[in-house]
Structure formats: C-alpha cells, structure tokens
C-alpha cells in the first residue's frame, strides 16, 4: 500500500476513533446521571425476578459485589439514555459515503433506530418474567435464591440483546436504499428470513421455552414483512 492510499484509510480510522470516543463519552455522562436514579432502576430491573420467584431472595458472596451491580445498573441506564447519541455517531460515520438523496433519511432513520432499540428493551422486559420462571422451576426441590451479580449479568444481557435485535429492519431498509437489496430479493428470501429469525430468537432467549421463543420470533419476522413493504412502496425498489 502506497502512502497516498494509506492516507484515506488513516483518515477513516481517525474519524472512527473520534466517533467511538464521542459515543462512549455520551454513555458515560448518561451513566453518571443514571447513577443518581440507581435505586429506582434497581427496583424496576428486579421486578421480573420478584414476579417470577415471589418467595426467593438475592444473595451476595463478595464484598465488592453490590458495588459492581450498582455500576452495571448505571451503565445500563447510560446506554439507554445515550442511545440517540450513539446511533447518531454510527450514522455520522457512514454519512459521507451516502448520496445527498440518501442523507435525507438521516433524521427518520435515527429516530426509528432509537424507538426500535428502546422498544426492544421494553419488549424483552415484558417477557423476562416468563423466561425466569421457566429456567428456575426445572427442579421442584431447589430453592432459587440467586446471586445478585448473576441475575444482573443475565438480565442486562437479555434486555440489550432484545434491543439490538430490533434494530435489524433499519439496516435492511438502509441496504435497500443503497441499492444492495431489492423488494423482489426480500420476497424471495422469506423462507430464509423465517429460519434466521427463529435461530436468532433461540440464541437471544436461551430459556428453551417455545412460547418465549415465539414471542420474539413473531415480532422479528413481522418487522421483516413491514420492511419489505416499505422498500416496495416507499423506495419503489
């Protein structure tokens, strides 16, 4: 690679670094804000546990465990509150590669991504009690007093995975806007979409509960169909 070829690559890497720093800074500032509402966030995040296991309690096995959980709660709040900035930085990084017509989609796409991400987190929160009840009632003679760090590790990953999974229609629509895929290809790919959605839902909801799996797979495939019609009717591609 010549020096002339290396300059654009270095410029892109430098911009990526600044975008990551700005996104991380937004999450950090939002996490500090969320820290002051940690008690409220904790009550909300622990509600599924108490709904699924009303007779169980949390346990702590290390002096620093509660502090670690507090930091996780603040960071989770920071990710949720800072998601508009993070998603904007992602868009701003790819924006120079887009045409003027494609850039007009910036505001609606970013707004849609924020709504879908937060909506995915909320949807995951609503079905979490059923998943917990299934996982913790396999053996009738075992008391499910969970370690609090393990609960938060599972729950926060579960919720963020739901939020991230709900973002895929935006990237699919963006790919269609850029001419990478067409509505005809999306129509022909329905069978593969069903298979991929079911596999993704199984990975995101490792409960083994078919109802919980279907509760995620259904909306994910519905969003695929909605994206297909948007590409066909709005983009006319």
N, C-alpha and C positions, 0 to 999 in steps of 0.2 A: 504494500500500500504506500503510495507516494504521500508527501507532506500535504499536497493540495487536496488529496482525497481524505486525509486524516482530519483536516480542519472542520469540515461539516460534521463528522462523527463526534469530534470532541465538543463542538458547539451543542449538539443534541444531548450529549451526556451531561454537559454543564447545566443546560436548561432542565433536564430531568432531575438533577441534584437539587436545584432550587425549587422545583415544583414539589419534590418529596419533602424538603425542609419546610416549605410553607404549609403543606398539608399536615405534617407532623406537628408544627407549631400551633395550628388551629385546634388539633385534637388535644394537645397539651393544655392550652388555655381553657378549652371547654371542660377538660377533666378537672382542672382546678376549680372551676365554677361548680361542676357536678359534685365535687368533694364536700361542699357545704350542704348538699342535699342527700348525702350518703345514707342517712337514716331512713329517709323516705324511699330512696331507691332500693335499699335493702328490704324494706317491708314489701314493696311491690315484687321484687325478684324472688322472695321466699314464699309468696302466696301460693304458687303452684305446688310447692313442697307440702305445705300445711293442708292444702285441698286434697292432695293425693294420699298423704300419710298424717292424718289428724292426731294420731297417738304417738308419733315419733318426734325426736328432738335432734338438734345438731350437736356435734361433739368437736372438741379441739384437742389436738395431740402435740402441738408445738407452741412455744411462747410467741413466735412471730406469725403464727397462722392467721390470727384475726387481722393483723396489720396488712398482711398480704391480700386477704379478702377485701379489705377496705380499698386498697389500691386498685384491685380488679374492678370493683364497683365504680370507682371514679373514672377509670379508663373506659369502661363500657359506656358510661354516660357521656364521656368526651367524644367517643366515636359516633354516638347517635347525634349529639348536638353539633359536632364538627363535620358531619357527613356532607352538608351542602358545599363547604369549602373544599373538602377532599375530592368530591366529584367534579367540582369546577376546575380544580387543578389538573385532573385527568383530562378533561375536555380541552383546557387551555394548552396542554402539551401536544395534543394531536391536531389542534385547530389550524396551525399553519399549513398542514398537509391537505386541508379541505378547500373546496372551491367556495366562491362567495355565496353561491346558492345554498350549499350545504351548511355554511356557517350560520345561516338564518335560523337553523333548527337549534341553536345553542341553548337559548332560554327554555323552550319547551322540553328539550331533552334532559337538561339538568334538573328541572323541576320534576319531571316524570321519574328520573332516577331516584331523587330524594324520597318521593312519595312511595315508590315501589320498595325501596330499601327499608324505610320505616314500616311500611305495611307488612313486609315480610317478617320483620322482627315481631310485630304485634300478632301476626297470624301464628308464628311459632310459639309465642307466649300463650295463646289461647289453647293450643293443643298439647302444650307441655305437661299439664296435669295428667292427661290420659297416658302419655308416654311414661311418665314416672310411675304411675300406678301399675302399669304392665310390668315394668322392669323390676319393681321392688315387691311384687307379690307372687313371684315364681315359687318360692318356698314358704309354705304357711307357718312353719315353726321358727322362722328367722325374724328377729326384731330389726327394723330398718332405722336405726339411729345413725344417720350419715355424718361423715366427717365434713365439716362446713367447706373446707377448701376443695374437696372432691365435688361437692354439689355445685359450687360456683364454676369450677372448671368445666363441668359437663353442661350446665345451664347456659353460660355465656357463649360457649362454642356453638351450642344448639341454636340459640337465637340469632347469632351473627351469620351462621350458615344459612338460615332461612332468609335473612335479609339479603345476603349476597346472591342466593339462588333466584330471587325475584327480579334481579337486575338483567337477566339474560335477554328478555324481549327488546330492551333498549339497544343492546349491541347487535341483535338480529336486525332490527329496524335500521340502525346506522349502516350495517353492511349492505342492506338493500338500497339505502340512499346513495351509497358509494358505488353501486353497480356490481357488487361482488356476488349477490344472490338476487333472484327474481321471485315473484309470486308463484310462477309455474314450478320452480325448483322447490319452493316451500310446500306446494301442494303435493308434489311427487314424494317429498320426504316425510310425509305424515307418519308412515309406519316406523321409520327410523326415529322420528321425534317421540313417538309413544315409548319405544324401547329405551331411548336415552333418558327420558323423563322418569320412567319407572326406576331405572338403575340409579339415577341421581337422587331420587326420593328415598330409595333404600339406603344409600350412603349417608344422607343427611339425617334420616330418622332411624338410627340403629337400634330400634326397640323390638323389631320382629313382629310388631303389631300391624296386621294388614289394614286396619281402619285408620291408624295414624299415617301409614304409608299412602293410602288412597286419599287422605285429607290433604296431603301435599301434592301428590301426583296430579290430582284433578285440577287444581288451580294453575299448576305449571303448564299443563297441556292446554288449558283454556287460554292462557296468555299466548301460547304459540298460535292458536287459531286467530286470536284478536290481532296479533302482529301480521299474520298472513293477510287478513282483510284490510288492515291499514296500508300495507305495502301495495296491495292490489288497487284500492280505491283512492288513497291519498297520493302515493307516489306514482301510481299507474305504471308499475314495472312488473 
